[in-house]
Amino acid sequence: MIKIDPCFLDNWYAGNFQKAIKGRYITAQYIDPILTRFGQPFRVVHLGYSHLGKPIHKIEFGQGSHKVLIWSQMHGNESTGTKAMFDLLNFIEKPGDLKDVRDSIMENCQIHFIPILNPDGAELYTRLSAQKIDLNRDAVDLLAPESQILNQELQHVNPRFCFNLHDQRTIFSVGPDNKPATLSFLAPSTEVDRKITESRKITMSVISGIKSLLDHFIPDQLGRYTDEFYPTATGDNFQKAGYPTVLIESGHYPNDYDREISRKYTFYSILQGLNSIANGVKHLSYHDYFSIPENEQNLFDIVLRGVQFKGEITDIGVQLKEELKNTTIKFEPTIVITGDLSKYSSNIALEKADTTKLKFNSEKNVLMYIIDNLPIQ
């Protein structure tokens, strides 16, 4: 197997990632100028239209027998995978010292990439489609035109592998130190009893290969998503139909609310996944998949500890809610819970001072304090 040198990869990324798209708000207006310049070895194909009439495209490249279908932003406000895939397109064009990796992927894989499956949701920065449909729960009924397009591509391409790219919230943690789950993975189940089918073993093997690379960078920040079976979910149904489907959930990295560092490691994940596929996955052990710790929910964006709140001493857990204002994502604090939060960790430290000296008479006072001291926009 051709191995990816971690140092070469980090050096390549520093100077070659796709700088034209950044931040959380990624819509067609940001990617269309990039699509229009594509020539060989890429082919841009129009697939159809969203509910509100926005075009949906895919990008094809590679000449190999291993067909791979990849889609991003089926939830419109989950854009990290889109950015990572455009980094991959840059890599295909200019691989630098990793040319052997690029050549192997191009010779052995044929990749079909849908950058924004839910352009209406992307425009509005919402999880759901314009019809208020969760496309990731529409794999059976196919009520949304976007779901129909994905299903048609599945039938048309008949892929050997699928990559389903998502973002997860900042609440997910891994390990005893409650580190952020910067990336989480899942080999979806095919039935309620969660049997380890051959399709799942193949998916787990690809994820094991991804883990082997990411262990060089973020070994304590990888999580395994719950494999509870969802009868209407896309990944579960594709897996059940015999298409090994890798779910990648891009999560939080410390002080990375724009998900630019998470984007890098998402790109590394996709690249290594394709590299494993290009070289055959039988040499990989699916058992390594189970060494990835399961996600836990032991994080808040902010925890104020031992503060006086409405006359009582307590802890306050706060999450930052993403809101689209004009074309900018703003983070608005929301109090989630009060009480003993000793088992929870915090993504953001507002100040170094002793929080027990803080006194608040109302939720409004708490939120005003946080807004005044928030280190991100």
C-alpha positions in Angstrom: 0.0 0.0 0.0 1.1 3.5 -0.8 1.5 5.3 2.5 0.8 9.0 3.1 3.7 10.7 4.8 2.2 12.9 7.6 5.0 15.6 7.3 4.6 15.8 3.5 0.8 16.1 3.9 1.0 18.9 6.5 3.5 20.8 4.4 1.4 20.4 1.3 -1.8 21.6 3.1 -0.2 24.7 4.5 0.4 26.1 1.1 -2.2 24.5 -1.1 -5.6 24.3 0.6 -8.5 26.0 -1.3 -8.3 29.6 0.1 -11.3 30.8 -1.9 -13.8 29.3 0.5 -13.6 29.6 4.2 -15.8 30.0 7.3 -19.1 28.2 8.1 -21.4 29.9 5.5 -20.8 28.1 2.2 -23.3 28.5 -0.6 -23.4 28.1 -4.4 -22.2 31.7 -4.8 -18.9 30.7 -3.2 -18.3 27.5 -5.1 -19.7 28.4 -8.5 -16.6 30.5 -9.5 -14.4 27.5 -8.7 -16.6 25.1 -10.7 -16.5 27.3 -13.8 -12.7 27.1 -14.1 -12.6 23.3 -13.9 -11.2 21.5 -17.0 -9.4 18.2 -17.2 -9.2 16.0 -15.2 -12.5 17.2 -13.8 -16.0 17.1 -15.3 -18.8 19.2 -13.9 -22.2 17.6 -14.4 -25.6 19.2 -13.8 -27.9 16.8 -11.8 -31.1 18.7 -11.4 -32.7 21.4 -9.2 -33.6 21.9 -5.5 -37.1 22.6 -4.4 -36.5 26.3 -4.9 -34.9 25.8 -8.3 -31.3 26.1 -7.3 -29.0 23.9 -9.5 -27.3 20.8 -8.0 -24.0 19.7 -9.6 -21.5 17.0 -9.2 -17.8 16.8 -10.0 -16.3 13.7 -11.6 -12.7 12.7 -11.7 -10.6 9.5 -11.9 -10.5 6.6 -14.3 -10.5 3.6 -11.9 -12.9 0.7 -11.3 -13.6 1.6 -7.7 -16.5 4.0 -8.0 -17.0 6.4 -5.0 -20.0 8.6 -4.4 -19.4 11.5 -2.0 -21.9 14.1 -1.0 -21.8 17.1 1.4 -24.2 19.6 2.9 -27.3 17.4 2.8 -27.8 19.5 5.9 -27.3 23.0 4.6 -25.5 24.4 7.7 -22.9 21.6 7.7 -20.2 22.9 5.4 -16.9 21.5 6.6 -16.9 18.5 4.3 -17.5 20.8 1.3 -14.4 22.8 2.1 -12.4 19.7 2.7 -13.5 18.2 -0.7 -12.4 21.4 -2.5 -9.0 21.0 -0.8 -9.0 17.5 -2.2 -9.6 18.9 -5.7 -6.6 21.2 -5.2 -4.6 18.1 -4.2 -5.6 16.3 -7.4 -4.4 19.2 -9.5 -1.1 19.8 -7.6 -0.1 16.9 -5.3 3.5 18.0 -4.8 5.5 15.4 -3.0 2.5 13.1 -2.7 2.1 12.6 -6.4 2.2 8.8 -6.0 -0.8 9.0 -3.8 -2.7 11.2 -6.2 -1.8 8.9 -9.2 -3.0 5.8 -7.3 -6.3 7.4 -6.5 -6.8 8.6 -10.1 -5.9 5.3 -11.6 -7.9 3.1 -9.3 -10.9 5.2 -8.3 -13.7 7.1 -10.1 -15.1 9.8 -7.8 -18.5 11.4 -8.1 -18.7 14.4 -5.7 -21.9 16.4 -5.0 -20.6 19.5 -3.1 -24.0 20.9 -1.9 -26.9 18.5 -2.0 -29.2 21.0 -0.1 -28.5 24.4 -1.7 -31.7 25.9 -0.3 -30.7 24.9 3.2 -27.2 26.2 2.6 -28.5 29.6 1.5 -30.7 29.8 4.6 -28.1 28.2 6.8 -30.5 25.6 8.1 -30.3 21.9 8.6 -33.5 21.2 6.8 -34.5 21.7 3.1 -36.8 24.4 2.0 -39.7 21.9 2.4 -38.6 21.4 6.1 -37.4 17.9 5.3 -34.4 16.4 6.9 -32.7 14.9 3.8 -30.8 12.5 6.0 -34.2 10.9 7.1 -35.7 10.9 3.6 -34.0 7.8 2.1 -37.2 5.7 2.0 -40.0 8.1 1.2 -37.9 10.3 -1.1 -40.2 13.3 -0.7 -37.6 15.9 -1.5 -36.2 16.5 -5.0 -32.8 16.6 -3.5 -33.2 13.1 -2.0 -34.4 11.9 -5.4 -31.3 13.3 -7.0 -29.1 11.5 -4.6 -31.0 8.3 -5.0 -30.8 8.6 -8.8 -27.0 9.1 -8.6 -26.7 6.0 -6.4 -28.5 4.0 -9.0 -26.6 5.6 -11.9 -23.1 5.4 -10.5 -23.6 2.1 -8.6 -20.7 3.0 -6.3 -18.4 0.6 -4.6 -18.1 3.1 -1.7 -20.0 6.1 -0.4 -18.8 9.0 1.9 -21.6 10.9 3.7 -20.1 14.2 5.0 -21.6 16.0 8.0 -20.8 18.3 10.9 -21.5 17.5 14.5 -22.1 19.9 17.4 -19.6 21.2 19.9 -21.2 19.1 22.7 -19.4 15.9 21.6 -16.4 14.8 23.6 -14.1 11.8 23.8 -12.0 10.2 26.5 -11.7 10.8 30.3 -10.4 14.4 29.7 -13.5 15.3 27.7 -11.5 16.5 24.7 -13.6 17.8 21.7 -14.5 15.1 19.2 -12.8 16.8 16.3 -13.8 14.0 14.0 -16.2 11.2 14.5 -16.9 8.2 12.3 -19.6 5.7 11.8 -20.1 2.4 9.9 -23.9 2.6 9.8 -26.0 -0.4 10.9 -28.3 -2.2 8.6 -30.8 -3.5 11.2 -31.9 -2.9 14.7 -29.6 -5.6 16.2 -26.6 -3.9 14.7 -25.0 -7.0 13.2 -21.5 -6.7 11.8 -22.3 -7.4 8.2 -19.8 -7.7 5.3 -20.7 -4.2 4.1 -20.1 -2.8 7.6 -16.8 -4.7 7.9 -15.6 -3.0 4.7 -16.7 0.4 5.9 -15.0 -0.2 9.3 -11.8 -1.2 7.4 -11.8 2.1 5.5 -12.3 4.0 8.8 -9.5 2.0 10.4 -7.2 3.2 7.6 -8.3 6.8 8.3 -7.6 6.4 12.0 -4.1 5.2 11.2 -3.3 8.5 9.6 -5.2 10.8 12.0 -3.4 9.1 15.0 -0.4 11.1 13.9 -2.3 14.4 14.4 -5.2 14.2 16.8 -5.1 10.7 18.4 -7.2 11.7 21.4 -9.8 13.6 19.5 -11.4 10.9 17.4 -14.8 9.6 18.2 -17.1 6.8 17.1 -20.7 7.8 16.5 -23.6 5.7 17.9 -24.5 2.9 15.5 -28.2 2.9 16.5 -30.2 1.9 13.4 -32.4 4.6 11.9 -34.8 3.0 9.4 -35.2 6.1 7.3 -31.6 7.4 7.4 -29.5 7.7 4.3 -26.4 5.9 5.5 -28.3 3.1 7.1 -30.3 2.4 3.9 -27.3 2.7 1.6 -25.4 0.3 3.8 -28.3 -2.1 3.9 -28.5 -2.0 0.1 -24.9 -3.2 -0.1 -23.1 0.1 -0.6 -20.4 0.5 2.1 -21.0 4.0 3.5 -18.5 6.0 5.6 -20.1 8.6 7.7 -17.7 11.4 8.6 -18.8 14.0 11.3 -16.6 17.0 11.4 -16.5 18.5 14.9 -14.9 21.0 17.1 -11.2 21.7 17.5 -10.2 24.1 20.3 -10.8 27.8 19.4 -11.8 26.7 15.9 -15.4 27.9 15.6 -15.0 28.6 11.9 -13.9 24.9 11.5 -10.8 25.6 9.5 -8.7 23.2 11.5 -11.4 20.6 11.5 -11.6 21.1 7.7 -7.9 20.1 7.4 -8.4 16.9 9.3 -11.6 16.2 7.3 -9.6 16.5 4.1 -6.9 14.2 5.6 -9.7 11.7 6.4 -11.1 11.7 2.9 -7.7 11.5 1.3 -6.7 8.5 3.4 -10.0 6.8 2.8 -9.6 7.1 -0.9 -6.0 6.0 -0.6 -7.1 2.9 1.2 -9.8 2.2 -1.4 -7.3 2.7 -4.2 -4.9 0.2 -2.7 -7.6 -2.3 -1.7 -9.0 -2.5 1.8 -8.5 -6.2 2.5 -5.1 -5.6 4.1 -6.8 -3.4 6.7 -8.3 -4.8 9.9 -11.8 -3.8 10.6 -11.2 -4.5 14.3 -9.3 -1.2 14.7 -12.6 0.6 14.2 -13.7 -0.5 17.7 -10.6 1.0 19.3 -12.1 4.4 18.5 -13.9 5.6 21.7 -17.6 6.3 21.4 -18.7 9.9 21.5 -19.9 11.3 24.7 -21.8 14.5 25.4 -19.7 16.0 28.2 -19.0 19.4 26.7 -20.5 22.9 26.8 -19.1 25.8 24.9 -18.9 27.7 28.2 -19.2 26.6 31.9 -19.3 29.2 34.6 -18.4 27.3 37.8 -19.5 28.2 41.3 -21.1 31.5 40.4 -23.9 33.1 42.4 -27.0 33.0 40.3 -30.3 34.2 41.6 -29.1 33.9 45.2 -27.7 30.3 44.9 -24.2 29.0 44.2 -24.3 26.9 41.0 -22.6 26.1 37.7 -24.0 27.4 34.5 -23.7 25.5 31.2 -23.9 27.7 28.0 -24.0 26.7 24.3 -23.3 29.0 21.4 -26.1 29.0 18.9 -25.2 29.8 15.3 -27.2 32.5 13.6 -26.9 33.8 10.1 -26.8 37.6 10.0 -26.5 39.0 6.5 -23.8 36.6 5.2 -22.0 36.1 8.4 -22.4 33.5 11.1 -22.7 34.9 14.6 -22.6 32.9 17.8 -25.2 33.8 20.3 -25.0 32.3 23.9 -27.9 30.3 25.3 -28.1 29.0 28.9 -28.7 25.2 28.6 -28.6 24.1 32.2 -27.7 25.1 35.8 -26.6 22.8 38.6 -23.6 20.6 39.4 -21.6 20.4 36.1 -18.4 18.9 37.6 -18.4 16.1 35.0 -18.5 18.5 32.1 -15.8 20.4 30.4 -15.8 23.8 28.6 -14.6 24.6 25.1 -14.0 28.3 25.9 -12.4 29.9 29.0 -13.8 33.4 29.3 -11.4 34.6 31.9 -8.7 33.4 34.3 -10.3 35.1 37.3 -12.1 33.1 40.0 -15.7 32.6 38.8 -16.9 32.2 42.4 -16.7 36.0 42.6 -19.3 36.4 39.9 -22.9 37.3 40.8 -25.9 37.3 38.5 -29.5 38.3 39.2 -30.9 37.1 35.9 -30.2 35.0 32.8 -29.9 38.3 30.9 -27.1 39.4 33.1 -25.3 36.1 32.5 -25.6 36.4 28.7 -24.5 40.0 28.7 -21.4 39.0 30.7 -20.6 36.2 28.2 -21.1 38.4 25.2 -18.8 41.1 26.7 -16.1 38.5 27.3 -16.5 36.1 24.4 -13.2 35.7 22.5 -14.8 34.9 19.2 -17.0 37.0 16.9 
